[in-house]
Amino acid sequence: MNETIAIIGGGNLGRALARGLNASGAVEKASITVTRRSESGLQDLRDEGFKTTTDNRSAVSRASIIVVAVRPKQLNVVLDELQDELTHDRKLLVSTVSDAPLEHIERRIGSRVPVVRAMPNIGVAVGASMTCLAASDAVSRDTRRRAEALFAPLGRVEFIEEEQMTPATALCACGVAFFLRAIRAASQGGVQVGFHADEAIRLAAQTAKGAAELVLASGRHPEELIDSVTTPLGVTIAGLNEMEHQGFGSALIRGIVLSAERAGGLYLERSPGE
């Protein structure tokens, strides 16, 4: 990938993006700059060979793609700071900020560079993210390809309508934690039936990975795949029925819906105090 990347916000996601892009072979460390308000918070990345700085404007001036990965309440301040650097139409601004509409971002920076919204998850660190992208009709096909090329080495990528970005936050970004909790619960069950804790976690995690790969590789509905591993009077259906009786499916649904509702109120167009 012939791009220089500035990641504005060296939090969990920003750091995972930097490491994932490099680990995938898509971008050299020397072409990635990560910023944060405190240099000490980036010491580990600097030790690994990434460029780091507290100067957002300097990082953006040298970058062809700018990924804004800050908290919603910080977005307006960051955009105002970067305005004078966002003047070249070959630059691409990618926002991973939850609930911040394209229209508001474009208006804030004066629509001088194309903007794409992205909702990846921390699976970017290991090339296993589900990243959803959204762009306005005015964004060119070439720009869309550049955004897709940025995230393609980090997992699966799909363009969706912008109104679906908040639900994508719940299903894809928060969803990592939901599935991790399911893995933890499965491993606890494994301990109860006789495995050591470290064994149970490995077995549960690999089993979850296999289930996900079956769905993705086959394109079949999960229930169809479940039918292929259940038998009359069998142990699998007994376990599944007990989980449903205890509310496993409905609890997961309710969790996703509640997260989507909360995600819909994270960004205010005007920062506090403005």
C-alpha positions in Angstrom: 0.0 0.0 0.0 1.6 3.3 -1.1 0.1 5.4 1.6 1.4 7.3 4.7 -0.9 6.9 7.6 -1.5 9.3 10.5 -3.6 7.8 13.4 -4.9 10.6 15.5 -5.6 9.0 18.9 -3.3 6.3 20.3 -5.9 4.6 22.4 -6.7 0.9 22.2 -8.1 1.0 18.7 -5.5 3.4 17.3 -2.7 1.2 18.6 -4.4 -2.0 17.3 -4.7 -0.3 13.8 -1.0 0.6 13.7 0.1 -2.9 14.8 -2.3 -4.6 12.5 -1.4 -2.6 9.4 2.3 -3.4 10.0 1.8 -7.0 10.9 -0.2 -7.6 7.7 2.6 -6.3 5.6 0.4 -3.6 4.1 2.3 -0.6 5.6 5.8 -0.2 7.0 6.3 1.2 10.5 8.1 4.2 9.1 4.9 5.1 7.2 2.7 5.1 10.3 2.5 8.0 12.8 0.4 7.6 15.9 -0.5 10.7 18.0 -1.5 11.1 21.6 -1.6 14.0 24.1 1.0 12.3 26.2 4.2 11.0 24.6 4.7 8.6 27.5 1.5 6.8 26.5 3.2 5.9 23.2 6.5 4.7 24.5 5.8 1.1 23.6 4.9 1.9 20.0 8.0 4.1 19.7 10.1 1.2 21.1 8.6 -1.0 18.4 9.7 1.4 15.6 6.5 3.3 14.9 6.6 7.1 14.6 4.9 8.9 17.5 4.2 12.5 18.3 1.9 14.8 20.3 1.7 17.2 17.3 -1.4 16.2 15.4 -0.9 18.9 12.7 2.6 17.7 12.0 1.5 14.1 11.6 -1.4 15.1 9.3 0.8 17.3 7.1 2.9 14.3 6.2 0.0 11.8 5.7 -2.1 10.8 2.8 -4.6 9.0 5.0 -5.7 10.4 8.3 -7.5 8.1 10.7 -9.3 10.0 13.5 -9.7 7.5 16.4 -10.6 9.7 19.3 -13.5 9.8 21.7 -16.7 11.5 20.4 -16.3 14.4 22.9 -12.8 15.1 21.5 -13.7 15.1 17.8 -14.7 18.7 17.3 -11.6 20.0 19.0 -9.4 17.7 16.9 -11.1 18.7 13.6 -10.7 22.4 14.4 -7.0 21.8 15.1 -6.5 20.0 11.8 -8.5 22.3 9.5 -5.6 24.1 8.0 -3.8 20.8 7.2 -6.9 19.3 5.5 -6.7 21.2 2.2 -5.3 18.7 -0.3 -7.9 16.7 -2.1 -5.6 13.6 -2.3 -5.7 13.4 1.5 -8.4 11.1 2.9 -10.0 11.5 6.3 -11.3 8.3 7.9 -13.3 8.7 11.1 -13.8 5.8 13.5 -15.7 8.1 15.9 -19.0 6.5 17.0 -22.2 8.4 16.1 -20.5 11.4 14.3 -22.3 11.9 11.0 -20.4 12.5 7.8 -22.3 15.7 7.2 -21.1 17.2 10.6 -17.5 16.2 9.9 -17.5 17.6 6.4 -19.1 20.9 7.6 -16.5 21.1 10.4 -13.5 20.8 8.1 -15.1 22.7 5.2 -15.5 19.7 2.9 -12.0 20.2 1.6 -11.0 16.5 1.7 -13.1 13.4 1.2 -14.4 11.7 4.4 -15.2 8.1 5.1 -16.7 6.7 8.3 -15.3 3.4 9.5 -16.3 1.1 12.3 -13.6 -1.6 12.8 -13.0 -3.5 16.0 -9.9 -4.5 17.9 -9.6 -7.6 15.8 -7.6 -5.4 13.4 -4.6 -6.2 15.5 -4.7 -9.9 14.3 -6.2 -9.3 10.8 -9.7 -10.5 12.0 -11.8 -7.4 12.2 -15.2 -6.9 10.7 -15.0 -3.3 9.4 -18.0 -1.4 8.2 -17.5 1.7 6.0 -19.9 4.5 5.0 -19.4 7.4 2.6 -21.6 10.0 1.0 -22.7 9.8 -2.6 -20.2 12.6 -3.5 -17.2 10.4 -2.5 -15.6 8.9 -5.6 -15.1 5.3 -6.4 -11.3 5.8 -6.2 -11.6 7.2 -2.7 -13.9 4.3 -1.6 -11.3 1.9 -3.0 -8.5 3.6 -0.9 -10.6 3.3 2.3 -11.4 -0.3 1.5 -7.7 -1.1 0.8 -6.7 0.4 4.2 -8.9 -2.0 6.1 -8.9 -5.1 3.8 -5.6 -6.5 5.2 -7.2 -6.2 8.7 -10.1 -8.6 8.1 -13.4 -8.3 6.3 -14.7 -5.0 4.9 -18.2 -4.0 3.8 -19.7 -0.7 2.8 -23.1 0.0 4.4 -25.5 2.8 4.5 -24.6 5.5 7.0 -27.7 5.1 9.1 -26.5 1.5 9.8 -23.2 2.7 11.3 -24.6 3.0 14.9 -26.0 -0.5 14.8 -22.6 -1.6 13.4 -21.0 -0.2 16.5 -23.1 -2.5 18.7 -22.9 -5.6 16.5 -19.3 -5.4 15.3 -17.3 -3.2 17.7 -19.1 -4.0 21.0 -19.8 -7.5 19.6 -16.1 -8.5 20.2 -16.7 -8.1 23.9 -20.0 -10.1 23.7 -18.3 -13.0 22.0 -15.4 -12.9 24.4 -17.8 -13.1 27.2 -19.4 -16.2 25.6 -15.9 -17.7 25.3 -15.2 -17.0 28.9 -18.5 -18.6 29.9 -17.8 -21.7 27.8 -14.4 -22.0 29.4 -15.9 -21.8 32.9 -18.2 -24.6 31.9 -15.2 -26.5 30.7 -13.5 -26.1 34.1 -16.6 -27.4 35.8 -16.6 -30.5 33.7 -12.9 -31.2 34.3 -10.4 -29.1 32.3 -7.8 -26.8 33.7 -8.6 -23.1 33.2 -5.9 -22.5 30.6 -6.9 -25.6 28.6 -10.6 -24.7 28.8 -9.9 -21.2 27.4 -7.9 -22.5 24.5 -10.4 -25.2 23.7 -13.4 -22.8 23.9 -11.6 -20.1 21.8 -10.7 -22.5 19.0 -14.1 -24.0 19.0 -15.7 -20.5 18.7 -13.2 -19.7 15.9 -14.2 -22.9 14.0 -17.9 -22.1 14.4 -17.4 -18.6 12.9 -15.3 -19.9 10.0 -18.0 -22.5 9.2 -20.6 -19.7 8.8 -18.3 -17.5 6.8 -16.8 -20.2 4.6 -20.1 -22.0 3.8 -22.5 -19.1 3.7 -25.0 -21.3 5.5 -27.4 -20.1 8.2 -26.1 -20.9 11.7 -29.3 -22.9 12.5 -28.6 -25.1 9.4 -25.1 -25.8 10.7 -26.5 -26.5 14.2 -28.8 -29.1 12.7 -25.8 -30.9 11.2 -24.3 -31.4 14.7 -27.5 -32.3 16.7 -29.1 -35.8 16.8 -32.3 -37.0 18.3 -32.0 -37.5 22.1 -28.4 -36.2 21.8 -26.2 -34.3 24.2 -25.9 -31.2 21.9 -29.6 -30.5 21.6 -29.9 -31.1 25.4 -27.3 -28.4 26.0 -28.8 -26.0 23.5 -32.3 -26.3 24.9 -31.1 -25.6 28.4 -29.2 -22.5 27.2 -32.3 -21.2 25.5 -34.4 -22.0 28.5 -32.1 -19.9 30.6 -32.3 -17.0 28.1 -29.0 -17.1 26.3 -30.3 -16.0 22.9 -32.6 -13.3 24.2 -30.0 -11.9 26.5 -27.5 -11.5 23.6 -30.2 -9.8 21.5 -31.1 -7.4 24.3 -27.4 -6.6 24.9 -26.9 -5.7 21.2 -30.0 -3.5 21.1 -29.1 -1.7 24.3 -25.6 -1.0 23.1 -27.0 0.4 19.8 -29.3 2.7 21.7 -26.4 4.0 23.9 -24.2 4.4 20.8 -26.8 6.7 19.2 -26.1 9.5 21.7 -22.4 9.6 22.0 -21.6 12.6 19.8 -22.7 16.1 20.1 -22.1 18.4 17.2 -20.9 21.1 19.6 -18.2 20.2 22.1 -18.8 21.0 25.7 -18.1 24.6 26.5 -18.4 25.9 22.9 
